[in-house]
Amino acid sequence: MTAIAAAGAGRDPVKYILIATISLFWGLNWPAVKTILTQMPIFSLRAIGFTAGAVLLLGAAKLAGHRLRVEREEWPALAAGGLCNVLVFNLCTALGQSLMPTSQAAIIAFTMPAWATLLAIPLLGERPGRRQILGLACGLAGLLVLLGPEALSAPPSALASALAGPAVMLVAALAWALGTIVMKRRAWRSNPMVITGWQYVLCALPMIVLAGSEARPALSELHAAVWVGFAWHIVCSICVAQALWYVTVRRLTVGEAAVSTLLIPVVGVGGAVLLLGDPLTLRLAAALVLILAAVACVLIRPARR
C-alpha cells in the first residue's frame, strides 16, 4: 500500500494512462447512450448493459484466474458502491439525457468532483491542498462556462420542466461522488473486475424486472448506429472503464481521482460535436481550456528535491 500511495502522489505514468483511457471510454459513452435511447427504452438499456457487463467481467476474471468469491465483510461496501456508482448513476444519466441535451447533461453530471472533494473531508479525513482547490475552481468554472447562462434560467411557466433534467443529473453526480467515497474507504482484497461484475449482477436484477413492462423494438429493427452504440457502451464503458475507475480510485486520492474526471465531459462534448452534430462554439473552447487547466493543477506536481 505504501508503494501505491507513493506512486499516486508522484509522477506516476500509469495514472495518466488510466485517466486518458477512462476519459475516452466514458466520454464517448455519452453520444453512444444518446444514440441507443433513440430506439431502446431506459430500463431495457440498463438491463442489457448490466447483464452483459456482469457476464463479461466475471467471465474475464475467471479466465484470468481470479477468485469470484467475495469476502463476507466486503459485501456491504460492494452493494452500497454498486447502488450509487452503477444503479442510481446510470439510471439518472439515461433519464437526464431524455430530458435535456446530452452536452448539458454530461456537464452537470461532472460536477461530481466538487461533491466528492467536499465529502472526502469529513468521511476520509482528506484535506485538499492549494493546487487541488485551484484545480477544482478552474474545473467548475469550465463547467459553468460550458453550461452557459441560458441553461441556468427559464421563464416561470417552464421552470419545473426546465429544472427536471438538471435535478436528475445532480442526483447522478451526488450518487457517483458518494459511491466513490464508499469504494475508497474500503481496503479491497477482491479484484476490481470481480467487484464490478458482482455490482452489475445486483443492479441487473431490478432492471430486468422493470424492463418487462417496456415495449422494445425487435433486434432486426435496430439501426446500425444503435448496434455500434451498444458495443461501445457494453465493452468500453460498462466493462473496461468501470473496472479501471476502481483501480484509479485505489491509486489516487479522492480529490485527484474526482478532478481528473473533468476530462470526460470534454471528450463527451467533443463526441457530441463530431458524432451528433452539436455546434462547436467559442464557449466550448473556453471551457476546454479551463478544464484542462484544472487537471494540470491537480495531477502535474513539481518534482521534490
C-alpha positions in Angstrom: 0.0 0.0 0.0 2.9 2.4 0.7 4.3 1.9 -2.8 0.9 2.6 -4.3 0.4 5.7 -2.3 3.8 7.0 -3.2 3.1 6.3 -6.9 -0.2 8.1 -6.8 1.5 11.1 -5.1 4.4 11.4 -7.6 4.9 11.4 -11.3 3.2 8.1 -11.9 2.8 7.5 -15.7 0.2 4.7 -15.0 -2.3 7.2 -13.6 -2.1 9.3 -16.8 -2.8 6.2 -18.9 -5.7 5.3 -16.6 -7.2 8.8 -16.8 -6.8 9.1 -20.5 -8.4 5.6 -21.1 -11.3 6.3 -18.8 -11.9 9.8 -20.2 -12.0 8.4 -23.8 -14.3 5.4 -23.0 -16.7 7.3 -20.7 -16.6 10.5 -22.7 -17.7 8.8 -25.9 -20.2 6.8 -24.0 -22.5 9.9 -23.8 -23.2 10.1 -27.5 -23.3 6.3 -27.6 -26.1 6.2 -25.0 -27.9 9.1 -26.6 -27.9 7.1 -29.9 -29.2 3.9 -28.2 -32.0 5.8 -26.5 -33.4 6.7 -29.9 -34.7 3.1 -30.1 -34.3 1.4 -26.8 -36.2 2.4 -23.6 -34.2 3.2 -20.4 -34.9 0.1 -18.3 -34.2 -2.2 -21.2 -31.0 -0.4 -22.0 -29.7 -0.7 -18.4 -30.9 -4.4 -18.1 -29.0 -5.3 -21.2 -25.9 -3.3 -20.2 -25.7 -4.5 -16.6 -26.4 -8.2 -17.6 -23.8 -8.1 -20.3 -21.3 -6.4 -18.1 -21.8 -8.9 -15.3 -21.3 -11.9 -17.7 -18.3 -10.4 -19.5 -16.4 -9.1 -16.4 -17.0 -12.2 -14.2 -16.1 -14.4 -17.2 -12.9 -12.5 -17.8 -12.0 -12.6 -14.1 -12.5 -16.3 -14.1 -10.3 -16.8 -17.2 -7.6 -14.6 -15.6 -7.6 -16.9 -12.6 -9.2 -14.5 -10.1 -11.4 -15.9 -7.4 -15.0 -14.9 -7.9 -16.0 -15.4 -4.3 -16.1 -12.1 -2.4 -15.3 -11.9 1.3 -18.4 -11.5 3.6 -17.1 -8.3 5.1 -16.8 -6.7 1.6 -20.4 -7.2 0.5 -21.9 -4.2 2.3 -19.4 -1.8 0.7 -19.8 -3.6 -2.7 -23.6 -3.3 -2.6 -23.5 0.3 -1.5 -20.9 1.3 -4.1 -22.9 -0.5 -6.8 -26.1 1.2 -5.8 -24.6 4.6 -6.1 -22.0 4.2 -8.9 -23.9 1.8 -11.1 -27.6 1.8 -10.5 -28.5 5.3 -9.5 -25.9 7.0 -11.7 -26.7 5.1 -14.8 -30.5 5.4 -14.4 -30.2 9.1 -13.8 -27.9 9.8 -16.7 -30.1 7.9 -19.1 -33.2 9.7 -17.8 -31.3 13.1 -17.8 -30.4 12.7 -21.5 -34.0 12.1 -22.4 -34.9 15.4 -20.6 -32.1 17.7 -21.8 -29.3 18.0 -24.4 -26.5 15.4 -23.9 -23.8 18.0 -23.6 -25.6 19.8 -20.8 -26.4 16.6 -19.0 -22.8 15.5 -19.1 -21.6 18.8 -17.7 -24.0 18.6 -14.7 -23.0 15.0 -14.0 -19.4 16.0 -13.8 -19.9 18.5 -11.0 -19.1 15.2 -9.1 -15.6 16.4 -8.3 -17.0 19.2 -6.1 -19.2 16.9 -4.1 -16.5 14.2 -3.9 -13.9 16.6 -2.7 -16.2 18.0 -0.1 -17.5 14.6 1.1 -13.9 13.3 1.4 -13.1 15.9 4.1 -15.4 14.5 6.8 -15.6 10.9 5.6 -12.0 10.2 4.7 -10.1 13.0 6.5 -8.6 14.3 3.3 -7.5 17.9 3.2 -7.4 19.4 -0.3 -4.2 21.4 -1.0 -3.9 24.8 -2.7 -3.3 23.2 -6.1 -6.3 20.9 -5.7 -8.5 23.8 -4.7 -7.3 25.9 -7.6 -7.9 22.9 -10.0 -11.3 22.4 -8.6 -12.1 26.1 -9.1 -10.9 26.0 -12.7 -12.9 22.9 -13.4 -16.1 24.2 -12.0 -15.6 27.5 -13.8 -15.1 25.5 -17.1 -18.3 23.5 -16.4 -20.2 26.8 -15.8 -18.9 28.3 -19.0 -19.8 25.2 -20.9 -23.3 25.2 -19.4 -23.9 28.8 -20.3 -26.3 31.4 -18.7 -29.3 30.4 -20.7 -29.3 26.9 -19.3 -29.5 28.3 -15.8 -32.6 30.5 -16.4 -36.0 29.8 -17.7 -39.4 31.6 -17.7 -41.6 30.8 -14.6 -44.1 28.9 -16.7 -41.4 26.4 -17.9 -39.4 26.4 -14.6 -40.5 22.9 -13.5 -39.8 21.2 -16.8 -36.5 23.2 -17.2 -35.3 22.0 -13.8 -36.3 18.4 -14.1 -33.3 17.4 -16.2 -30.7 19.3 -14.2 -32.2 17.9 -10.9 -31.9 14.3 -12.2 -28.3 14.9 -13.3 -27.5 16.5 -9.9 -28.7 13.3 -8.2 -26.4 11.3 -10.6 -23.4 13.5 -9.6 -24.1 13.1 -5.9 -24.6 9.4 -6.2 -21.3 9.0 -8.1 -19.5 11.1 -5.5 -20.8 9.1 -2.6 -20.1 5.8 -4.4 -16.5 6.9 -4.9 -16.1 7.7 -1.2 -17.6 4.2 -0.3 -15.2 2.4 -2.7 -12.2 4.5 -1.4 -12.9 3.8 2.3 -12.6 0.0 1.8 -9.3 -1.9 1.6 -10.4 -4.4 -1.1 -9.0 -7.8 -1.4 -11.1 -8.8 -4.4 -10.0 -7.9 -7.9 -11.7 -4.8 -9.5 -13.2 -7.0 -12.3 -14.8 -9.2 -9.6 -16.1 -6.3 -7.6 -17.6 -4.6 -10.7 -19.0 -7.8 -12.0 -21.0 -8.6 -8.9 -22.2 -5.0 -8.7 -23.7 -5.4 -12.1 -25.3 -8.7 -11.0 -27.0 -6.9 -8.1 -28.1 -3.9 -10.3 -29.2 -6.0 -13.3 -31.9 -7.9 -11.3 -34.3 -4.9 -10.7 -33.7 -3.6 -14.2 -34.7 -7.0 -15.7 -37.9 -6.9 -13.8 -38.7 -3.3 -14.8 -37.7 -3.9 -18.4 -40.5 -6.4 -18.6 -43.1 -3.6 -18.7 -41.5 -1.8 -21.6 -42.2 -2.0 -25.3 -38.9 -2.8 -27.2 -38.2 -2.9 -30.9 -37.2 -6.3 -32.5 -33.5 -6.8 -32.9 -33.9 -6.7 -36.7 -35.3 -3.2 -36.4 -32.3 -1.7 -34.6 -30.2 0.7 -36.7 -26.5 0.0 -37.3 -25.7 3.1 -35.2 -27.6 1.7 -32.3 -25.6 -1.6 -32.5 -22.3 0.3 -32.6 -23.5 2.3 -29.6 -24.3 -0.9 -27.7 -20.9 -2.3 -28.5 -19.1 0.8 -27.2 -21.4 1.1 -24.2 -21.1 -2.5 -23.0 -17.4 -3.2 -23.8 -15.7 0.1 -23.3 -17.9 1.8 -20.7 -19.7 -0.9 -18.7 -16.7 -3.3 -18.6 -13.4 -1.6 -19.1 -13.9 1.9 -17.9 -15.9 1.0 -14.7 -13.2 -1.6 -13.6 -10.4 0.9 -14.4 -12.2 3.6 -12.4 -11.9 1.4 -9.2 -8.2 0.9 -10.0 -7.8 4.7 -10.3 -9.6 5.3 -7.0 -7.2 3.0 -5.3 -4.1 4.7 -6.8 -5.2 8.4 -6.3 -6.8 10.4 -3.5 -10.5 11.0 -3.9 -9.8 14.6 -4.8 -7.3 13.7 -7.6 -9.5 11.0 -9.0 -12.5 13.2 -8.9 -11.0 16.3 -10.6 -9.3 14.0 -13.2 -12.8 13.1 -14.4 -13.3 16.6 -15.7 -11.6 15.4 -18.9 -14.6 13.2 -19.5 -17.2 15.9 -20.4 -14.6 17.4 -22.7 -14.4 14.1 -24.6 -18.2 13.8 -24.3 -18.9 17.3 -25.8 -16.3 16.7 -28.5 -18.0 13.4 -29.3 -21.4 15.2 -29.5 -19.9 17.7 -31.9 -18.4 15.1 -34.2 -21.0 12.3 -33.9 -24.2 14.1 -33.1 -23.7 17.3 -35.0 -23.7 19.7 -32.0 -22.2 23.1 -32.9 -18.7 24.0 -31.9 -18.6 27.4 -30.2 -16.2 29.7 -28.5 -17.8 28.8 -25.2 -16.8 25.1 -25.7 -13.2 26.2 -26.4 -13.0 28.4 -23.3 -14.4 25.6 -21.2 -11.9 23.1 -22.6 -9.0 25.4 -21.6 -10.4 25.8 -18.0 -11.0 22.0 -17.6 -7.5 21.1 -18.9 -6.0 23.7 -16.5 -7.9 22.0 -13.7 -6.5 18.6 -14.5 -3.0 20.0 -14.8 -3.2 21.8 -11.4 -4.2 18.6 -9.7 -2.1 16.0 -11.4 1.1 17.7 -12.5 3.1 18.4 -9.4 6.6 19.9 -9.2 9.4 17.4 -8.5 10.5 17.3 -4.9 14.2 17.9 -4.2 
